[in-house]
Amino acid sequence: WLRENIFQTRCTLSGKVCNLIIDGGSCANVVVVSMVEKLNLKPKKHPHPYKLSWLRKGNEVKVYKKCLIQFSIGKNYHDEVLCDVNPMDACHVLLGQPWQY
């Protein structure tokens, strides 16, 4: 992982337990492409594709899709977030500044 983890925990997404990182230094919310495929989520075209280089070690990736995810942390926190869809090594869901603010 090429960035500093601010907070790492687990969340539930479509009934599946996932690794989640909250990173205030990240400029994006990201869900890993394999989760989107396995859970049959419905991604849409990204309105403004762009490149990210820190999601996978040594690889730059282009963001082409977005997906609305619903997740929970524990029993009391539930949220819905629009995430970019990409391969990622660090976790299943990354919540950055767009989620925090």
Backbone as JSON Lines, residues from 0, in Angstrom:
{"i":0,"aa":"W","n":[0.87,-1.18,0.0],"ca":[0.0,0.0,0.0],"c":[0.9,1.22,0.0]}
{"i":1,"aa":"L","n":[0.67,2.13,-0.9],"ca":[1.58,3.24,-1.12],"c":[1.23,4.48,-0.32]}
{"i":2,"aa":"R","n":[0.11,4.48,0.37],"ca":[-0.32,5.65,1.13],"c":[-0.43,5.28,2.59]}
{"i":3,"aa":"E","n":[-0.56,6.28,3.43],"ca":[-0.75,6.05,4.85],"c":[-2.21,5.71,5.13]}
{"i":4,"aa":"N","n":[-2.45,4.61,5.83],"ca":[-3.82,4.25,6.21],"c":[-4.26,5.14,7.35]}
{"i":5,"aa":"I","n":[-5.35,5.84,7.18],"ca":[-5.88,6.67,8.25],"c":[-6.7,5.8,9.19]}
{"i":6,"aa":"F","n":[-7.59,4.99,8.64],"ca":[-8.44,4.13,9.46],"c":[-8.83,2.92,8.62]}
{"i":7,"aa":"Q","n":[-8.63,1.74,9.17],"ca":[-8.98,0.52,8.46],"c":[-9.97,-0.28,9.3]}
{"i":8,"aa":"T","n":[-11.03,-0.77,8.67],"ca":[-12.06,-1.54,9.37],"c":[-12.72,-2.48,8.38]}
{"i":9,"aa":"R","n":[-13.82,-3.06,8.79],"ca":[-14.61,-3.9,7.9],"c":[-16.0,-3.3,7.78]}
{"i":10,"aa":"C","n":[-16.61,-3.53,6.63],"ca":[-17.98,-3.07,6.41],"c":[-18.75,-4.21,5.76]}
{"i":11,"aa":"T","n":[-20.05,-4.05,5.7],"ca":[-20.9,-5.03,5.02],"c":[-21.48,-4.37,3.78]}
{"i":12,"aa":"L","n":[-21.29,-5.03,2.65],"ca":[-21.75,-4.52,1.36],"c":[-22.51,-5.65,0.67]}
{"i":13,"aa":"S","n":[-23.79,-5.46,0.47],"ca":[-24.66,-6.49,-0.14],"c":[-24.54,-7.83,0.59]}
{"i":14,"aa":"G","n":[-24.47,-7.79,1.92],"ca":[-24.41,-9.0,2.72],"c":[-23.04,-9.63,2.83]}
{"i":15,"aa":"K","n":[-22.03,-9.05,2.22],"ca":[-20.66,-9.58,2.26],"c":[-19.77,-8.67,3.1]}
{"i":16,"aa":"V","n":[-18.9,-9.27,3.91],"ca":[-17.97,-8.5,4.73],"c":[-16.78,-8.1,3.86]}
{"i":17,"aa":"C","n":[-16.43,-6.81,3.91],"ca":[-15.37,-6.26,3.06],"c":[-14.39,-5.46,3.9]}
{"i":18,"aa":"N","n":[-13.16,-5.35,3.41],"ca":[-12.17,-4.46,4.02],"c":[-12.41,-3.05,3.53]}
{"i":19,"aa":"L","n":[-12.36,-2.08,4.46],"ca":[-12.61,-0.69,4.14],"c":[-11.51,0.18,4.74]}
{"i":20,"aa":"I","n":[-11.03,1.13,3.96],"ca":[-10.05,2.11,4.45],"c":[-10.64,3.49,4.27]}
{"i":21,"aa":"I","n":[-10.53,4.3,5.32],"ca":[-10.87,5.72,5.23],"c":[-9.55,6.47,5.18]}
{"i":22,"aa":"D","n":[-9.31,7.19,4.09],"ca":[-8.03,7.87,3.86],"c":[-8.3,9.32,3.5]}
{"i":23,"aa":"G","n":[-8.05,10.21,4.45],"ca":[-8.25,11.64,4.23],"c":[-7.33,12.23,3.18]}
{"i":24,"aa":"G","n":[-6.27,11.52,2.81],"ca":[-5.35,12.0,1.79],"c":[-5.76,11.59,0.39]}
{"i":25,"aa":"S","n":[-6.77,10.76,0.28],"ca":[-7.22,10.3,-1.02],"c":[-8.21,11.28,-1.63]}
{"i":26,"aa":"C","n":[-8.11,11.45,-2.94],"ca":[-9.01,12.37,-3.65],"c":[-10.22,11.65,-4.22]}
{"i":27,"aa":"A","n":[-10.38,10.35,-3.93],"ca":[-11.45,9.57,-4.55],"c":[-12.07,8.58,-3.58]}
{"i":28,"aa":"N","n":[-13.3,8.18,-3.86],"ca":[-13.93,7.02,-3.25],"c":[-13.83,5.91,-4.29]}
{"i":29,"aa":"V","n":[-13.37,4.73,-3.88],"ca":[-13.13,3.66,-4.85],"c":[-13.68,2.34,-4.31]}
{"i":30,"aa":"V","n":[-14.32,1.57,-5.18],"ca":[-14.71,0.2,-4.88],"c":[-13.97,-0.69,-5.87]}
{"i":31,"aa":"V","n":[-13.46,-1.82,-5.38],"ca":[-12.66,-2.69,-6.22],"c":[-13.56,-3.39,-7.26]}
{"i":32,"aa":"V","n":[-13.07,-3.49,-8.47],"ca":[-13.84,-4.02,-9.59],"c":[-14.33,-5.45,-9.32]}
{"i":33,"aa":"S","n":[-13.54,-6.27,-8.64],"ca":[-13.95,-7.65,-8.38],"c":[-15.19,-7.71,-7.49]}
{"i":34,"aa":"M","n":[-15.35,-6.77,-6.56],"ca":[-16.55,-6.73,-5.71],"c":[-17.77,-6.35,-6.53]}
{"i":35,"aa":"V","n":[-17.6,-5.38,-7.4],"ca":[-18.71,-4.95,-8.26],"c":[-19.2,-6.13,-9.1]}
{"i":36,"aa":"E","n":[-18.26,-6.89,-9.64],"ca":[-18.62,-8.04,-10.48],"c":[-19.27,-9.15,-9.66]}
{"i":37,"aa":"K","n":[-18.67,-9.52,-8.51],"ca":[-19.19,-10.62,-7.69],"c":[-20.56,-10.31,-7.12]}
{"i":38,"aa":"L","n":[-20.82,-9.06,-6.78],"ca":[-22.09,-8.68,-6.17],"c":[-23.12,-8.22,-7.19]}
{"i":39,"aa":"N","n":[-22.76,-8.3,-8.47],"ca":[-23.66,-7.88,-9.56],"c":[-24.17,-6.46,-9.37]}
{"i":40,"aa":"L","n":[-23.28,-5.58,-8.93],"ca":[-23.64,-4.17,-8.81],"c":[-23.69,-3.58,-10.22]}
{"i":41,"aa":"K","n":[-24.31,-2.44,-10.37],"ca":[-24.54,-1.85,-11.69],"c":[-23.7,-0.59,-11.9]}
{"i":42,"aa":"P","n":[-22.45,-0.74,-12.39],"ca":[-21.64,0.45,-12.65],"c":[-22.14,1.22,-13.86]}
{"i":43,"aa":"K","n":[-21.81,2.5,-13.89],"ca":[-22.16,3.37,-15.02],"c":[-20.88,4.01,-15.54]}
{"i":44,"aa":"K","n":[-20.94,4.52,-16.76],"ca":[-19.79,5.23,-17.33],"c":[-19.44,6.42,-16.47]}
{"i":45,"aa":"H","n":[-18.14,6.63,-16.28],"ca":[-17.67,7.81,-15.55],"c":[-17.82,9.02,-16.47]}
{"i":46,"aa":"P","n":[-18.4,10.12,-16.0],"ca":[-18.6,11.28,-16.88],"c":[-17.3,11.96,-17.3]}
{"i":47,"aa":"H","n":[-16.25,11.83,-16.47],"ca":[-14.96,12.46,-16.77],"c":[-13.84,11.47,-16.42]}
{"i":48,"aa":"P","n":[-13.54,10.49,-17.28],"ca":[-12.48,9.52,-16.98],"c":[-11.16,10.22,-16.66]}
{"i":49,"aa":"Y","n":[-10.41,9.62,-15.73],"ca":[-9.12,10.19,-15.32],"c":[-8.19,9.06,-14.89]}
{"i":50,"aa":"K","n":[-6.92,9.37,-14.66],"ca":[-5.92,8.37,-14.3],"c":[-5.57,8.46,-12.82]}
{"i":51,"aa":"L","n":[-5.38,7.28,-12.2],"ca":[-4.89,7.17,-10.83],"c":[-3.66,6.28,-10.86]}
{"i":52,"aa":"S","n":[-2.67,6.58,-10.04],"ca":[-1.47,5.75,-10.04],"c":[-1.2,5.07,-8.71]}
{"i":53,"aa":"W","n":[-1.98,5.33,-7.69],"ca":[-1.66,4.78,-6.37],"c":[-2.53,3.62,-5.94]}
{"i":54,"aa":"L","n":[-3.45,3.16,-6.78],"ca":[-4.34,2.07,-6.37],"c":[-3.66,0.71,-6.42]}
{"i":55,"aa":"R","n":[-2.71,0.55,-7.32],"ca":[-1.98,-0.71,-7.44],"c":[-0.5,-0.38,-7.53]}
{"i":56,"aa":"K","n":[0.31,-1.16,-6.9],"ca":[1.75,-0.93,-6.92],"c":[2.28,-1.02,-8.35]}
{"i":57,"aa":"G","n":[2.93,0.05,-8.79],"ca":[3.58,0.05,-10.09],"c":[2.68,0.24,-11.3]}
{"i":58,"aa":"N","n":[1.4,0.32,-11.11],"ca":[0.5,0.44,-12.26],"c":[-0.33,1.72,-12.18]}
{"i":59,"aa":"E","n":[-0.48,2.36,-13.32],"ca":[-1.4,3.48,-13.42],"c":[-2.68,2.94,-14.04]}
{"i":60,"aa":"V","n":[-3.82,3.33,-13.49],"ca":[-5.1,2.83,-14.01],"c":[-5.97,4.0,-14.43]}
{"i":61,"aa":"K","n":[-6.8,3.77,-15.41],"ca":[-7.74,4.79,-15.87],"c":[-9.11,4.48,-15.28]}
{"i":62,"aa":"V","n":[-9.73,5.49,-14.72],"ca":[-11.06,5.36,-14.13],"c":[-12.09,5.58,-15.23]}
{"i":63,"aa":"Y","n":[-12.84,4.53,-15.57],"ca":[-13.86,4.6,-16.61],"c":[-15.28,4.46,-16.07]}
{"i":64,"aa":"K","n":[-15.42,3.9,-14.85],"ca":[-16.76,3.61,-14.33],"c":[-16.94,4.12,-12.91]}
{"i":65,"aa":"K","n":[-18.21,4.35,-12.56],"ca":[-18.62,4.72,-11.21],"c":[-19.73,3.76,-10.81]}
{"i":66,"aa":"C","n":[-19.9,3.58,-9.48],"ca":[-20.94,2.69,-8.99],"c":[-21.44,3.19,-7.64]}
{"i":67,"aa":"L","n":[-22.73,3.21,-7.47],"ca":[-23.33,3.58,-6.19],"c":[-23.35,2.34,-5.31]}
{"i":68,"aa":"I","n":[-22.73,2.44,-4.12],"ca":[-22.73,1.31,-3.2],"c":[-23.46,1.7,-1.92]}
{"i":69,"aa":"Q","n":[-24.08,0.72,-1.3],"ca":[-24.7,0.88,0.01],"c":[-23.95,-0.05,0.95]}
{"i":70,"aa":"F","n":[-23.47,0.49,2.08],"ca":[-22.71,-0.32,3.01],"c":[-23.09,0.04,4.44]}
{"i":71,"aa":"S","n":[-22.68,-0.83,5.36],"ca":[-22.89,-0.55,6.77],"c":[-21.62,-0.9,7.54]}
{"i":72,"aa":"I","n":[-21.44,-0.2,8.64],"ca":[-20.36,-0.49,9.58],"c":[-21.05,-0.74,10.92]}
{"i":73,"aa":"G","n":[-20.94,-1.95,11.41],"ca":[-21.66,-2.3,12.63],"c":[-23.16,-2.33,12.37]}
{"i":74,"aa":"K","n":[-23.93,-2.17,13.45],"ca":[-25.39,-2.24,13.33],"c":[-26.03,-0.88,13.08]}
{"i":75,"aa":"N","n":[-25.33,0.2,13.42],"ca":[-25.98,1.51,13.43],"c":[-25.59,2.47,12.32]}
{"i":76,"aa":"Y","n":[-24.49,2.23,11.63],"ca":[-24.07,3.17,10.59],"c":[-24.33,2.57,9.21]}
{"i":77,"aa":"H","n":[-25.14,3.26,8.43],"ca":[-25.46,2.86,7.05],"c":[-25.22,4.07,6.15]}
{"i":78,"aa":"D","n":[-24.65,3.83,4.97],"ca":[-24.37,4.93,4.06],"c":[-24.48,4.45,2.62]}
{"i":79,"aa":"E","n":[-24.59,5.42,1.74],"ca":[-24.64,5.19,0.3],"c":[-23.64,6.15,-0.33]}
{"i":80,"aa":"V","n":[-22.71,5.62,-1.12],"ca":[-21.62,6.43,-1.66],"c":[-21.41,6.1,-3.13]}
{"i":81,"aa":"L","n":[-21.17,7.12,-3.93],"ca":[-20.81,6.95,-5.32],"c":[-19.29,6.76,-5.4]}
{"i":82,"aa":"C","n":[-18.86,5.62,-5.92],"ca":[-17.44,5.28,-5.95],"c":[-16.96,5.06,-7.38]}
{"i":83,"aa":"D","n":[-15.69,5.35,-7.61],"ca":[-15.03,4.96,-8.84],"c":[-14.77,3.46,-8.76]}
{"i":84,"aa":"V","n":[-14.8,2.78,-9.89],"ca":[-14.6,1.33,-9.94],"c":[-13.25,1.05,-10.57]}
{"i":85,"aa":"N","n":[-12.37,0.34,-9.82],"ca":[-11.04,0.04,-10.32],"c":[-10.43,-1.14,-9.6]}
{"i":86,"aa":"P","n":[-9.39,-1.75,-10.18],"ca":[-8.63,-2.75,-9.44],"c":[-7.87,-2.04,-8.32]}
{"i":87,"aa":"M","n":[-7.68,-2.73,-7.2],"ca":[-7.02,-2.1,-6.06],"c":[-6.45,-3.22,-5.2]}
{"i":88,"aa":"D","n":[-5.25,-3.01,-4.65],"ca":[-4.6,-4.02,-3.81],"c":[-4.9,-3.86,-2.32]}
{"i":89,"aa":"A","n":[-5.17,-2.66,-1.87],"ca":[-5.21,-2.36,-0.44],"c":[-6.47,-2.83,0.28]}
{"i":90,"aa":"C","n":[-7.62,-2.74,-0.38],"ca":[-8.89,-3.02,0.29],"c":[-9.99,-3.2,-0.75]}
{"i":91,"aa":"H","n":[-11.2,-3.46,-0.27],"ca":[-12.35,-3.57,-1.17],"c":[-13.0,-2.21,-1.42]}
{"i":92,"aa":"V","n":[-13.02,-1.37,-0.38],"ca":[-13.63,-0.04,-0.48],"c":[-12.67,0.97,0.14]}
{"i":93,"aa":"L","n":[-12.42,2.05,-0.59],"ca":[-11.6,3.16,-0.09],"c":[-12.47,4.41,-0.07]}
{"i":94,"aa":"L","n":[-12.58,5.02,1.09],"ca":[-13.34,6.26,1.21],"c":[-12.37,7.4,1.46]}
{"i":95,"aa":"G","n":[-12.36,8.36,0.55],"ca":[-11.45,9.5,0.65],"c":[-12.17,10.78,0.96]}
{"i":96,"aa":"Q","n":[-11.57,11.89,0.56],"ca":[-12.12,13.21,0.86],"c":[-13.54,13.42,0.35]}
{"i":97,"aa":"P","n":[-13.92,12.91,-0.84],"ca":[-15.31,13.13,-1.28],"c":[-16.33,12.57,-0.29]}
{"i":98,"aa":"W","n":[-16.02,11.47,0.38],"ca":[-16.93,10.88,1.37],"c":[-16.9,11.69,2.66]}
{"i":99,"aa":"Q","n":[-15.72,12.14,3.07],"ca":[-15.58,12.84,4.34],"c":[-16.22,14.21,4.33]}
{"i":100,"aa":"Y","n":[-16.23,14.85,3.18],"ca":[-16.74,16.22,3.12],"c":[-17.93,16.27,2.23]}
